[in-house]
């Protein structure tokens, strides 16, 4: 289930080695530094110029870069695998609507070279989808879809306003996605237990659990509730959920085609 890394990705490996932060540092990096680092990854895939690489760039921007791009705090995630416990790092952001529906998106990294990136999506409210997880490896060339997942997410406090960091290449993608969302910092917490098919041969990562009780991330309130069964134009919240669901679905399809 593994795709070969395109030769052009050698440039990305060099970029990650040169720009990747020290993920073992005791003090989290300022959000703008992580946003700029991930923005350079986004720019790398845009520069490759293919449709598939553009899709990967969009995934990087909306599922990985968005958290620090809006000033989210880097979280230290306690991760348990078959080989024991590890500390991964990453971000969570929340999308919400004015009716109380919400969705949480987490990106967790095993190291600053992005050797392993776990993406977790959780939706709550009307017409919500089941939680989903994707493991990205080989500088985003290989994707694995979970076979079983249980997860939770919580938001315990909302604080001061936040905004998109300036000077990012992905700014147009991010603003098109979030629109005129009302952004505030919030105290978020996430947890998940994830399993992958034995046929994926992921070794210790075949079973994966994460826990982080509280950290600061952006909460973006978009207009309107989630979609209902009644026909009508989707709200910005519904449209955002649909786009993120498509990113997860397309990522899984790329893996299946690589069999």
Phi, psi and omega in degrees: 000027187242129175269149174290144177286127177301149180303326181298339181288349173302325176295324178292319178300318178295320179298315181296320180295323183280324189253344184300137179286165176278100186286356176263002182295140182291334181253124180300145178291153174302143181307324183296326180291317178293320179299317180294321177298309180294329178294327176291327175294315175304312182296326178299312182291324175299319182293339179291333167084357180269162179297317181296319180290327175295322177295320177295321178299318178296320177299314179301315183294309191274336181253341184241310185285332189304318182305299179291334179298332176259019173087015180295147180278136175294130179258148171263112183263127173279114184249133177246125177237182180296340180263002179125199183260147179220165172250119172254168181230153179172199189218152171228140170230158180243133166257140180217161174241179184281355180259000178102357175283152181206165177214142182240136181233125183240136171237120181240137184243139178284334180196176185286349175272002181057040179301315175230130177233121178257126176251132181231130179241132177225131180239145180223131177124198184298133174056034181282152177267162177293155177299153182216153177220147176226135173254123180255131178226176176055050183048051174074008181279338183236134182233137177238136181258139181296152173258341177202140180209136166236139187207160172218158174212149180214155176228118189251346181198147177239131185241223187288166183286158178225167181208167181291132176298148183273158172081017182268139177297327183275010185303317183293323178293316182292318180289327176295328181283315185268339179060226181262037182302145173275118185252129174223148172288143180221153173274117185243157174215144180219156174203151180198149168240125189230139174234146177241154181302142179301328181296343179287342178055049181271001178062231183297338182274005178297325172241136191212130178227144183228146176212131175207108189285336183189130177200170184262127177219164180285140174243116185251116181262116178259162184285146168081156179280176175294163182295152176244180179286347180280136182291154180156165181295139180288149173286170177297324178297313179298319180295321178295317178299317181298319181294318181291324176298321180295321178300316178295315182297314180296324178298317179294321181295324178297322178295315183295324178293339182276000181299000000 
